[in-house]
Amino acid sequence: MLIIDIVEGDIAVCESGADTLNIPLSQIKGTPKSGDVLKRKGEIYIIDESSTAARRRRMAELQNDIFTN
C-alpha cells in the first residue's frame, strides 16, 4: 500500500511499509493530499478512493477509541 505522507511543492512524499518514495505530482491523476492511498496504473498513479475512505474511517475509529476510553 502506497500512502501519501505529505505533498511538498510538486512532489508527493509517500510511504510504503518502511520505504519512502517521492512521486512527482505530474505522475498522479487527480488532486492528491495527505493520507490518500495510491495505486499504480501503468506509468501513472491513481488515488484509490475506496481504500482511502476505508483508511480514514479506521483512523477516525482509532482516534475515537483513544479519546473515549
Long-range contacts (C-beta under 8 A, 24 or more apart in sequence): 1-37, 1-51, 2-37, 2-38, 2-39, 2-40, 2-45, 3-35, 3-36, 3-37, 3-38, 3-55, 4-32, 4-33, 4-34, 4-35, 4-36, 4-37, 4-38, 5-34, 6-34, 7-32, 7-33, 7-34, 12-38, 14-38, 35-59
